[in-house]
Every structure is written in structure tokens, then in C-alpha cells.
Amino acid sequence: MRIGRIVERPGGRAIAQRVGRADRWWLRLRGLLGRDRLDEDEGLLLVPCGAVHMMGMRLTLDVALLDRSGCVVAVFEELRPGRAIARHRDAHAALELPAGALRRAALAPGALLAWEATP
């Protein structure tokens, strides 16, 4: 899995520094299953992805759904294990972050995000 960071556009403010890009079906299928925790600067970007589920998860997560341009179309804070969210018709990617990350970053629908590969 490639690792990069999520930045807000314009300006380049870093939202998360260590974000895996799950852009293959087996990487998306596994997602964060089996993880007990995420550090504050960690996350996972699932591409393509229009919905996420929390079945079998051990973590509470924040999730931002993004359209094809990287614009946030929906945010879900503190999704607990065992819960699911409905598909968003405009979503093309899902950014999974540790609980509280969306509030700390003040991310809301309309924010423009980009994933940048790190060397």
C-alpha cells in the first residue's frame, strides 16, 4: 500500500501525515480491519468508495466522503464499531481518520482535499 498525506487545497494545510491509499479491491476489502488504534496523524483513503461499514471494526473512526475532485460531500464523526453508513451518491472516496480528527481539523462539507504521495 502506498503511503502519503492528506492536504487541504488551496494552501496545503496538512490534515494527516501518514495516510495509506487503498486503491485495489483487496486493500479496500481489508481496510482497517484488525487495527486496534490509529495515531493522530494516521488514516486510510479508500478509492473508489462510496460508503464504509464498521462491521468487525475495533476502532471508532471519523469518515469524510469525497467526490471525484476531492471535495468533501459528507462527514461522519465518531462512527463506532458495528455501525454502518449509507452510500452517498456523489462520493468517490472515503477518508478514514481517528475519532476527533475531523473536529480538530475543522473539516466540513465543501472542503477540498488531496492525497500526496510521500517518498
Order of alpha helices (4+ residues) and beta strands (2+ residues): beta-beta-alpha-beta-beta-beta-beta-alpha-beta
